[in-house]
């Protein structure tokens, strides 16, 4: 059974109450939802919220005694020892309590007898119809509050779409989930690929491989399970995904209950879904899907590497073996699989088993407003609520979580409607405190018999919330309740704050499991417990008991002669504990704890407090202590939460000092302290502005190298959240490279482009960056290293990074580095590796000669070759080097589309080889730049001949400064008239074409066969005569030319003719430059 305050996620709630209620986990195909309770017309199938985080010592579900080992072996929160690892999520079998049913045959008999009253249909169409009907009934309605207090609401009437995106691999996140929500806010919506809920199992148009296994991750309460429920409901109602015949929802919570039993996959499914008993569900005519909800709640070992291989659906094995073989694809390789998880557990499924990772981002800003307009029938009131939430950045950030929208709607609707209003909540603490009071008052409104005092019950709930929070436990058991003085029977009739519903029909496994509907509610109650323990009993619950259990930080309230404490000492201790946590699990708790000491919250809590303390002096001391921690903190991420804490205390002094600098953009002149730089980071990360580009120059100005590094290190959280980071000409030395490498390795990094041009990094700096590129979390796509002092040694490190499977790098610029042929050899070896996905390589002025071209040609001929864009300008390649490249262009494996050979010493011999390649079939080259090579008219003649060849697909040709005259224009004119002519852009700038050459080109532009769209004739000796000819050509309605550049030509009044054409919408010319 679940102790749960049950709130739907992803839709509105009409009458939900904060209920701490116990409910049976039912193993009957009524599969549970994150923050919802699904229902049929007759039956209500409750379950726990998805906020559960795994614990290392909690016992398994059982029908018998629910002893709690975690209480006996507490975790030392000083060491941050609460983040679940693989062992805590999957405890060893020997540590798990014995299941109720110890024999396989007993297990199967009990399962089958439970469902003996179902009628089985032999007709396959009727069976499939029955399955859909049952699933539709299970998932069509949602209860808000508890089943006794709430009313069923149709999901389709209140469902609000969620923002779901294509994500990265399922890495484990070590950040507090609030921080993850803040991180997501900084990402521009265009950065990610949105996916509709019903398309989750379909490949995107650009994806050629089918999707088998999807892993969907998201923080607690964000709407993972509701998305899954919506998918099933739309399928069952015949609206979507009708190519799927069978869907089997199997939440991990229910699978946990039978983890030590053995059965076949077929038997398991027939017991969970008895309608299919007479159906050959594994027949090739059926497309089957399995939905596994709540990976973070899984207690199965999930030993993918050691479990036995199983291919027969009728062979018995443990549930763990069945599940791992199903996910790997040994069992039912054609089945579709959808798994949901909180981020902390997403890495439990091997990446090679997952074909798509998606992330539920919750509500986008428009969806937030849609939610409140659906939830609040009075649209004027809804608008006021939306406006208020927008005025508080911290509250509006939290509204990405649907559960928080429900909390806010509950509080603000009541407060804004009442004639006597208190202060409208502006902070998280105020919002949650108001919410708690509203739920407490439900008891009085319903006139329950007052068998227990409000303050006693809240303190008991807060105690269990705190004790389990510091251990990292988000689920707990009946014994935990008893140890905190909560009487289960008494609680069952208490109030909206603590109502239990015992649901036992169809229940095989009556093990009771308890949790809060959302982690943030547990954190608030935990903070309230710590605060009330101090104000009412003068107890600092963080105090150690070194002689008894030095690692146990949770102190029982019953002490003899407790020492006299001051509030600031409690706060400082809490700050220290939160800072020492490795995974930030106490961050939001700390914000709540400090916020509760503010006077406005004292007034709200006066009914719970035995005495009122003057907190202003203590709060000032706490604020100064936090500022000191900010100034000495080596973790910018930790500092961000400390600024949130200052906000809760109402202290904005640090932020106010730097705010004007940030707004005016004069940061480069500012002389900031360490804590003030932290304030800059906080402002940038919590602003509404998207962090698309970060320019270090704006912050460092003319500072020294050491100062540049210090500023970069302080701004590292901003670097991680920015999509493009520009550090050009900012000396940052090796220490700066180390900082950037750490940003590349961060699992939350959004960095896609990094520009370090004109910084003398040397090979040592490049090696550090390459180490970052090799990290699994690195998503960098573009790296600019122009003029950075790199040699062949640096190329070796880069080549190693490029050869890795996880490399995302698509564009690399190493121009103006003396890498030579040896460096190119190393890079080419990386390009030949099939794992390398590099598409653009820029090697301008790198000391490359013929031998380097040989290496590159070998890479271009590799299969597959992803390189599409190669820049080799300003290298002494000569004809022999170009001949090597031309031979590669003829190879069918070569997919090169753009080749820049400006100033490479190319003559007619090399050009002949190149034109031969262009005439080959297939030729993929679309863009060729031969500028500043002495091709002359004879070279242009060779190019013109190949342009007439139907196999040549060249679209862009640059021949700037190639000694071309009007005779060359004659040949080009002939090529442009060929059918088909693919050429769209021609650059003949800085050639002596004169009016005669321009007239030849003008005649061609009139011809409908010519598809030229851009013509550049900068400094070509054109006068009014040539300009008039061009105007005449462009005035014909057959001309396709859109861009014309005649800069640096001696043009007179004839320019007016071209300007008139540009201004006339009838003609296609829209870009004109004549000066």
N, C-alpha and C positions, 0 to 999 in steps of 0.2 A: 504494500500500500504506500501511497505517496503523500507525504506532507507537503501540500502544494498550495500556493496562491495562484490560481490558474487563470491566465490571461491570454487570449488569442494574439497571434502575431501576424501582421500583414493585413488586418482588417479592423473595423471599428468594434467597440464593445459598448453595449447599452447599459448594463447594470453590474459590471464585474466588481467584485469586492476583493480586498486583500485577504485571502483565506489561507490559513495554514491548515490544510485539511488532509486527512489520510485516506488513501484510496487503494483498492486492490490493483495489482498488475494482472491483467487478464490475458491468458494465453489462448485466445480463441479467434484469431483473425480480426479482432477489433483493434487495429493497430494504432498506436498512440502518436500524438502530434506534439511538436515543441511546446507551445504555450496554449494548446487547445485541448478540449475534450470532444471527441467525436461521438456521435450518437445515432441510434436508430430511433424509430418512433416509440419503441418499447424499452429499449435498453440503453444504458449510459455506460460507456467504457472509458473510465478515467485512466490517467497515467501521470508520471512525473514530468516536470518540465525538462527541457533539454539543457538546463543550466548545469546539470551535474558535471562535475569534474572528477576524474578518477582518483582514488586514494590507494595508497600502498597497502593499507592494513585492514580495510573494511571487509567484512565477511560477505560471502555471496548470499543471494536470495535463499531463503529457507522457510519452510513451513514451521519450523521449530524455533528454538531459542535464537535470538538475534543479538548475540554478544558482539561487542564492539572492541576489536583489538586495537583500533587506533587510539582509543582513550587510554589504554594501558601503556602504549608506546608513543608518547607525544613527540611532535617534531619540533626541533629547535628553530624558531623563526628568526633568530639572530643570524643564522647562516643562510637564510633564504631557502631553507630546505623544504619547500612546499610545492615546487613545480613538479607536476607529474612527469615521470620518465616512462620508459617502456615497462619497467618493473611495476611502477605504481599503477599504471593503467591495466597491466596484465599480471596480477600476482601469480606466483608459482602455484601449481595445482595443490601442492601439499599445504599451502597456506589457506586454501579455501575451505569453508565449512562444508560438511557433507550435505548433499541434496536430500530432499525428503524421499524420493524414489530411488532406491539404491540398485535395483535390478532392471535390466533393459526391458524384460517382458512386462514387469509391473508398469514401467513408464508408458509403454505402448498401449497396454490394456487400459490404463487410466485415461490416456488421451482419447482412445477410441470410445470408451464408455461415456465420456463427457459429451460426445457429439452423437450418441446413439439415436437421439430423437430427430435427427435430420433425415429428410427424405432424399434419396439419391435418384438422379435421373440418368437414364442410359443414353438418351438422345443427346448427341454432342451439342447441337444448337441450343437445346433447352438448358444443358449444363452451363454453357458459356453465358447464356442469358441470366441464369440463376446467380453465377459468380458476380457478374456486373451489377445485378440488382442488389445483392447483399453488400457489395462494396459501396454502392451508391448510398444505401441506407446508413452505412457506418459513417460515411464521410460528408454527407450533405449538410449536416447541422453542426453548430458549435454552441457549447454552453459557456456562458460568461459568469464568473464567480464559481460557486459550487453547484452541483446538480439540484440541490434543494432550494438554493437561493436564486439561481439564474434561470433564464428562459432560453430555449433553443432558438438559434437564429440561423437562417439559411446562409451558407457560405457564399453562394453566388450573389446574394443581395448586398453583402458588406465587404466582399473581398476587394482589396486595393492592390494593384500590380506592384511588384517589388523590382528594384534595380538589380538585375543579375548580369554578371559579366563573365567573359572567358578569362580565366585566371592563369597563373603560373603553376608550377609543380606544387604538390601538397606539403610544403615544408612546415616544420614545427615553428610556431611563433612564441617568443619569450616575452612579449609585451603584454601589459594589461590590456584587456579588450577595449576599454575606453580610449586608450592611446591609439589602438588600431582604427577605431571609428574616426578619430581626429585626422589620422593619416589619410584615410580614404577621402576625406573632404577636400584635400588639397589636389587631388587628381582631377584633371579636366575630363569631362564626360567623353570627349572625343578620343581619349587615349585608349579606351578599352572597347572591346567588342560586346555590345549588349546582346543578351539572349533572352527570349521569351520563355516563360516557364514550360510551356507545352512543346518547345523546340529543344529541350535540354538533351534529348537522346538523338537528335538529328545533326548530321554534319552540316557545317556552313557551306555556302555555295563555292567558296574557294578551296574547301578541303576535299581532297579526292579519296581519302581513306574513310571507311565507315567507323562510327563510334560504337564501341561495345560497353566500356565501363566509364562512368562519369562519377567524379568525386566533387561534391558541392560543399564548400566550407563557408562559415560565417559565425560571427560572435553570438553569444547567448541572446535569445529573444529577437533575432534579426529576421526570422521568417523562413528558415530552412524547411521545417516540417510542414508549415502551411503551404509552401510551394509544392512539396511532394503531395500533400493532400489535394490541392487544386488540380494537379496533373491527373490523379486517380479519379477524381470526381468528373472532370471533363471527359475522360476516357469512358467511364462507366455510363455517362449520359449520352454517349455516341457523338460527342462534339469534336474530339481531337484524337489523333494517334490510333485510328481504327485499323491500321496495319498490324497492330499488336493485338493478339487474341487473349493473352493471359497476363495478368499482373499479380504478383505475390508480394504484398508489403510485409516485411519481417523486421520489426524494430529490434535493435540489439538488446534492449531491456528484456524482451521476452525470450530471446535466445539465451541470455545469461542464465535463466532459470533452469535450463536443461543442458548446461554446458558439459556435464559429465555423463550424459546418457549417450547410448549408441543407437543409431537408426540409419536407414538409408534416406537419401534425399527424397525419394518418392514417398516413403512412409511419412516423413516429416511434413511434407506439403499436404498429403491427404488428411493428416490429423489436424493441421491448422485450417485447411480449406476443404471441408468434407464434401462440398458440392462437386468436387472434381474426381471423386472416388471411382466413378465409372468411365472416366475419360483418359485416353492415352495422351497425357499432357506433353510428353516428350516426342510426339510424332512430328515429322518434318513439316506437316501442314500448319503447325501452330508456332507463332512467334511469341516467345516467352520473355517476360521482364521480371527482375527481382529488385525490390526496393528495400535497402537496409538503412534504417534511420538511426542516427545517434552513435556514430563510431566512437565518439568521446566517452560514451557510457559502456562501451564493450568491455566485458571481463574475460573474454576468450583469449587464449595466448596469441592467436593469429601468427603462428610460427610458419611463415611462408617458406623458409629455407630448409626446415627439418621435417615438416609433415610428409607423410607417405603420399605417393601419387595415387589418385583415385579417379577412375574414368567411368565407372559403372554406377548409374543412378539408383540401382537396386542393391548395391553393396553397402552393408552397414559400417558406420564409422562414427567417431565423435563429431559433435556439431562443429568443432573447430576445424577438423579435417575436411568436413563437407564444405564449409564456408571458404576456406583458403583455396581448395581445388576449384570451387565455383568461380571465385574471383580471378584466379590464374587462367582459367579456361580449360582445365582438364575435364571438368564436368560441364556439359552443355556449352560448348564453345560458341554457339550461335546465340545464346541468351544475352539479353541486355541487362546491365546492372547499374543501379543508381545508389550511391552511398552519400549520406550527409554526415557532417562532422563540424565540431568547433575547431578553430585553427590549431589549438594545442595538440590535437591528436591526428591531424591530417596526414602526417608523415608515416603513420602506421601501415598504410598500404604502399607497397613498393611502387615507385614511379613507373616502372616498366609495365605494371598491370593496369595503369590508368591511361585512358585514351583522351580524356578531357577533364580539366579542372575548372570548375566554375566557382564564383564567389557571390554570395548574396550580400549586397551592399545595403539592404534595407530600403528606406524611402529616399528618393531624390527630393529636392526642394519642392517641385510641383506635386509630387506624391504626398508629401507632408500636408500640404494645403488640402489636397483631395481627401485625405483621411479625416481631417477635422471638419470639413464640410459635410462628409457622410455621417460622422459621429455626432455632430451637433446640429439638430434640426433648425434651430434659430440661426440663420445665416449671419445676422448682425452680430450675434454673440460669437459665432465662429470666427468672424473677421477680427474681433477684438482679441480673441485668444491667439490667433496667428500673429497679430501685430505685437502682442506682448512677448511672445516667445522669440520673435525676430529681434527684439530689443536686447535680449540677453544671449550673447554668443554661446556661452556654455550650455544653456538650455536648448538652444536651437541645434547645436551639434548633437546632443543626445536624442533629438527627435528623429534621427536616422534609424533609431531602434523603435520598432512598432510598439513594444511594451511601454516604453517611456512616453510615447504619444498618448497611450491609454491613461497612464498615470497623470500626465499633464491635463488631459481633457477632464478627468475626474475631479481634479483639484480646481482648475480654473473655471470650469462650468459652474461649480457650486459657489465659488467665491465671487465671481462677477455677477451672479444672479441675486445674491443676497443683498439686502439693503444695508446691513451692518457688515462692513468688510474690514478685515485686518489688512496688513501690508501684503500686497500681491507678491508671491514668490519671485525672486530674481536670481536666486542661486539654487544649486542642486540640493543643498541641505534644507533650505526652506521648502522646496517642492516636496521632497520626500517626507519631511516632518508633517506638513499639512496633510499629505496623503495618509500617513499613519493615524493621525487624529481623526480623519474622516472615517477610516475603517473601524477605529475604536468606538466611535459614536454609533455605528450600525447596531451594536448590541442594544444600546439604549432605545433606539428607534424601534427595534423589533421586540422590546420589552422582555428580554430574556431574564431569567432569574439570576441575580448577581451572586454567583457562588464563589467567585474569585475576583480580587481587586484588579483594576486595570493596570496599575503600576507593577503589581506582582507578576501578572502574566507577561507584560511587555519585557520586564527584566529577565524573566525565564526564557522567553523567546530570544532576547538579545544575547543571553549567555550561550545558548546552543549555537547561535549564529556566529558569535565570536570564536568560541572554542573550535568549531569546525573550519572557520575561515583561516585561522592561523596554521591549521594543519593542511590546508589546501583541499578540504573536503566540502563538496557541495551536495552530497547525499549523506543521510544518516539514518539511524534506526531507533526502534522503540526504546531500547535501553538508553540511548542518548537522551531521549525525552525524560525518562524517569530520573536519570542522573542530574538533570537540570530542574527537577521538581515539577515537571509537567505531567499531570494525570491525564491519561488518554481518554478515559471515560468522561471526566469532567470537561475536558477540552472539546469533546464532541458536541456539547450543547452550549458552548460558551458564546461565541459571537462571530461577526464577520471577520474579526481579527484572527480567530483560531477555531475554525469549524472543521470537524472531521466527518467524513462520510465513509462508512464501511460497506463496501460493495462486494458481495461474496458469491452471487449466483454465477454459475459456470466456472468458478475459480478453482483451478487445480493447485496453484501455488499461492499460498496465503502469506508469503513473506512480505512484511511491511517495509517500505522504503520511503523516506521523507526528504523533501527538499523545498526550497523557496522557488517561487515562480521565476525569479530573475536574480542573478548574482548581485546586482546593485541594491536590491531590497535586503538581502542578507548583509551586505556591507553596511547599510544604514542602520539596521538593527544592532549589528555588532558594535558600531560606533556609539550608539545610544546606550548600550549596556556599559561600555567603558566609561562614558560620561556620567551616567547615573550612579555607577559604582563609586565614582569619586565624589560627586556632589552629595549623595545620600549617605555614604558610608566611609568616606575619606579613604578609599582603597585605590591604589594604583595596580591594576590587574597585570601590568607588565613586570611587576617585581619578581625576582627570582627566589626560588627556595633552594639554595645551593647544596644543602646537606642531604636533601631528600632526592630531588630530581633536577640536577643542574640544567638539563636540556629542556625542561618543561617551563614554558613562559606564562602559562595561563594559571592564574591564582584563583582558588576558590574564594567565594565571597566571605566565608566564615573564618575569621581570624580573631585571635585573642590580642587585645591591646595593639591595634594597628598603629603604625607610625603616622605622624601628622605630615600631610603632603600639601604642596601648593599646586595649583592647576598648571602653571607653566612647566613644572617638572614632568607632569604626565604628558603634556604635549611634546616636550622635547624628547622624551623617551619614545613616543610614538613616531616622531620624525626620524629618529635614529633607526628604529626597527624597519620602517618603510624604505629607507635608503639602503639598508643592508639586504633587502629582498632582491634576489637575482631576477625574478620574473615580474616584479612590480605588483604582486598580488594584494598589497596593502595600500596601494596608491589612492584609490577612491575611498576606502575606509578612512584614511588620514584626512582627506578633504571633508568628509562628513563629521569626523570627530572635532576638527577645529571649527567648523561652521556651527556646531551645536553650542559652542561657548559664546556666540554672538548674542547680544541682548535681545534681538528680535526673536530668536529661537527660544531664549529663556522664557519669554512670555507665553509662547505656544506650549511649552513643556511644564508650566508651573504646576499643573495638576499631578505631574509625575515626580516632582522634586520636593523633597522634604524641607529643603532650605535653599534660599537663593543667595548665590555668591556674587560678589563684585568681580567681574572678570576683565575689566578694561585694562588694569595694570598687567595681569597675567598675559592677556592677549598681546599687549605691546611687547612684552618680553619674548613671547613665542615668535612674533613677527621678526624681531631683531635676530633671534636665533636662526630662523629660516633664511634670512638674508645672509647671515654669516656662512651658512651651509652652501648657499648658492655661490658665494664668492670663492669658496674653496673646493667646490665640486669638480671632479674630473669627468663627470658624466653629464653632458648637456641634456640628455634625455631625462635624467633624474631631476634636473633643474626645472624642466617644464612643469612637472607636477607640483613642485614647490611654489611656482608662481600661481598655479590654480589654488593652492592652499592660502596664499596671501590674499587672493581675491575673496575666498570664503571668509577671511578675517576682516575684509574691508580695507586692507592696506594696499594701495595702488601707487605708492610713492616711487618705487623703483621704475615701474613702467612709465609713469608720467614724466620722469626725467629724460627718457630717451624717445618718447613718442613724437616730439616735434622734429627731431633729427630724422626719424624714419619717414615722416610725412613729407618733409622738405627735400629728402634725398641728399642731405649734406653729411652723411655718415663718414665719408672719407676724411673729413676735417675734424671729426670728434675725437676727444681723448677720453675713452671710456675705461672704466674699471672692469674687472672680470665679471662682476655681478651685473653691470650695466649691459655688457655684451650678451649675457644670458637673457636679459630683459628684451633685447633686440630680437633674439631668436624666438622668444615667447610671442612677441607681437607679430612677427612674420608668419609664424606657424598657426596662429589663431585668427589671423585676419581672413576676410572673405575673399581676398585676391588669390587666384590660382598661382601656384609657383611654377610657371612654365620655364622661365629663364632666370639664371642666377649669374650676375656679373660681379666678380670679386673686386674689380676696379672701383665699383661704387662704394666699397667699404674700406679699401686700403689706401687709395690715393698714392702718395709718394712715400709710404712708410718703408722701413728697412726690411731686409729679408726675414729676420727673426720676428718682426712685428707682423708681417704678412702671414707667416706660419701660425702665429698665435690666433690671429683673427680667423683664419681658415678653420683651425681646430675648434674654435668657439662656435662657428657657424655651420659646423658639420651636419647637425640635424636639418638645417635648411638645404644644404647640398643634397642630402638623401631624398628630400621631398621634391626637389626640382627635376624637371625633365631634361633641361639643357643647362650645363654648367660651363661658363666661359671664364677661363683664367688667363687669357692671352696676355703675354708681357707682364705677368705678375710673378716676381721671383719667389718661389716657394721651397726650393731646395728639396733634399731627400725626405725631411720630416713631413713636408707637405704631401709628397707622393705617398708616404705611409698612411697619412690621414685619408687621402683619396681612396687608397686601396681598401681601407676599412669600410668606407662608404660603399664601395662596389660590392663588398662581401655581405653587407647588411641585408637581411631578408625583407626589410621594409623599403629598401631603396627603390626609387622611381627613376633613377638616373639612366637616360638613354643616349645622351650626347655629352661628350667631354672634350673641350678644346684647351690644349696646353701649348699651343704654338708660341714660338719665340721665347720659351723658357728653357734655360740650359739644364735640362733634367739629366742628360747623360745616360749611359747604359744602366747605371745603378738605379736611377729613378724609374726607367722603363721596366726594369726587372720587378720592381715593387708593384707597379701597375699591372704587369702581366700576371703576377700572383693573384691579384684581385680579379682579373679577367677569368682566371681558371676556376674561381669559386662558383658553386652551383647556383648561388643566389644572384650572381651578377647578370644584369639584363642589358648592359651597355651595347648599343648598336652602332654608334659612330664615335670614332676616336681620331682627333686631330693632333698630330705630333710634328708639325712643320717647324724646321729649324730648331731642333731640341738637342743637338749634339749627340745623336744616336749613331752607333756604328753597327757592324755585323753582329757584335755580341748582344746588343739589344734586340736585333732581329731574331736571334735564336730564341730568346724568351717569348717574344710575340708569336713566333711560329708555333711554339709549344702550346700556347693558349688557343690559337686558332684551330689546332688539331683536335680539341676536345669536343665531345658530343654536345655538351651543354652550352657551347659558345654561341652567343647571340650577335656577335660583331658582324656587321654587314658592310661597314665603310671604314677604311684606314688610310690616313694621309701621313706619309713619311717624307714629304718633299723637303729638299734643302738639307738633308742629312747625308753624311758621307758613308753610306752603307756599301757602295760598290757592288761588284758582281758577286762577291762572297755573301753579302747580305741578301741579295736577290735570290741566290741559290737556297738559302735557308727559308726565306719566305715562300719560294716556289714549292719546296718540299711540304710546307704546311698547306699550300693551296691544293696540292695533289691528294691530300688526305680527304677521304670521303666525308669526314665529320666537319670539315671546314665549310662554312656557309658564306664566306666573304664574297660580296658582290661588286664592290668598288675598291680599287687599289690605286692610290695616287703616289707616284714616285718621281715627281718633277725635280730635276737637278740633283740627282743622287749618285753621279759618277758611274752610270751604267753604260756598258759597251756591248759589243756583239755577243760575248759569252753570257752576259746577263739575259739577253734576248733568248738564247738557247734554253736557259732554265725556265723562263716564263712560257716559252712555246710548249715545253713539256707539260707544264701545269695546265695550260689551256686545252691540251689534247686529252687530259685525264677524264675519266668517267666516274661519277659525274663532275663537271666543272661548273661551279656556280658563278664564276666571275663574269660580270656583264659590262664593266666599265674599267678601262685601263688607261692611266695617264702616265706617259713617259717623256713628256716635253723636256727640253733643255738637257737632254742626255746625248752623248756622241754615239748614236746607234749606227749611223751610216747605212749604206745600201745593204750590206751583209746582215746587219741586225734586223732590218725591215724584212728581208727575205725570210729570216727565221720565223718572224711573227706571221708573215703571209702564209707560210706553209701550215702553221697552226690554224689559221682562219679557215682553211679548206677542210680541216678535219670535222667530221659530223658531230663529234663530242664538244667542239668549241661553240659556246653560246655567246661569245663576246658581241656586244651591241654598240659599244662606244669606245673609240680609240683616238687618243690625242697624241700627236707626234710633232708638236710645234718645235721648230729649231732643233731638229735631230739629224741634220746633214743628209737628208733624203734627196736623191737625184733620180733621173729617169729610170735607171736600172732597178732601183728599189721600188719605184712607183709601178713599174711594169709587173713586178711580182705581186704588188698589192692589188692592182686592178684585176689580175688573173684570179686572185682570191675572191674579189667582189663579184666576179662573174660565175663563181662556183655555185652549185646547187646542193644543199641549201647554203645561203649566205645570210647570217643573222645580223651583220653589221648595219647599223642605222645611222650612226653619227661618226664622221671622220674629220679630224682637224689636222691639216698639213701646213698650217701657217708658218711663215718664216723659213721655208725651205725653198731653194732656188729651182723651182720646177719649170718656170718659164712657160711659153705657149705650147712647147712640145709636150710638157707634162700634162697641161690642161687637155691637150688633144687625147692623150691616153685615158684620162678620167672621163672625158666626154663620150668616148667610145663605150666604156663600160656602163655609163649611166643609161645608154640606150638598150643595154642587155636586159631582157625581162627577168633574169635571175637576180639582178642587182636591186636591192631594196633600200638603198641609201636615201635618207630623208634630210640629213643635215651635212653640209659640206662647207668647211672653212678653208679659204685659200688666201688669208691675209698676208701681205708682203711676200708674194711668190713671183714677182717680176712678170706679171701677166699684162698683156696689152689688149688692144681692140681685136687683134687676130684671135686671141684666146676666147674672147667673148663670142666670136662667130661659131666656134666649136661648141661652146656651152649652150648657145641658142639652139643649135640643132638637137642637142641632147634633151633640152627642156621641152622640145616639141614632140619628143618620142612618146609613143603610147604603149604601155603605160609609163608615165614618169612619176616616180615616187618622191622626188626632191621637193621639200617644203621650205627649206631655209638655206640661203646662199650668202656667204660673206666674202666679198672681193675687196675689202678695204685696203688702202695703202698700195694699190696697184695703179699703173698709169693707163687707165682705160680711156680717159678722155670722152668727149661727147660722142665720138664715133662708136666706141664700145657700148656706151649707155643706150644709144639709139638701137643697136642690135638687140640688146636685152629688152628694150621697150616694145619692140615689135613682137617679141615672144610673149610678153605679158598680156597682149591683146588676144592671143590665141587661147581658145577654151581648153586645149589640151594641156596647157601649162598650169600646174597646180601650186606654183610657188606662192608662199604666204609671207615670207620675210626676206628682205633684200637689204644688205648693208654695203654701202659704197662710200665709206668715210675716206676723205682725202684721195679722191680718184681723178682729180682734174676736171670735174664737171662744172659747167657754166650754165647760163640761162638756156642755151640751145638744148643741152641734154635734159634740163629740168622740164622744159616744155614738152619734149618727147615723152618723158615719164608721165606727166600730167595727162597727156592725151591717151596714153595706154591705160592709166588707172581710171580714166573717165569712161572707159568702155564697161558695159555691165557684165562682161565675161571675166574680168580680172579678179583673181582670188587674193591679191596682195593685201595684207592687213598691217604690215609693219615696213617702214622705209626709213633708213638712216642715211642722210646726205651731209653729215657734219664735216666741217673743215673743207668744204668746197666753195668756190667763189660764185655764189648764187646771187642773183639780183631780185628784181620784182617778180620774177617767175615763181618764187616761193609762194606767193599769194594764191596761185592756181592750185598748188598742192594743199594748202591750208583750207581752201574752200572745199576741196574733196573730202578732207578729213572731217570737216564740220557738218557735211551733208550726210544724214543717216542713210541715204539711198545707196551710198558707195561703201565698200567693205573696209577701206583704209581707216584704222582707228589709232595708229601710233605713228607719229611723224617727228623726226628730228632733223632740222636743217641748219643748226648753228653749232 
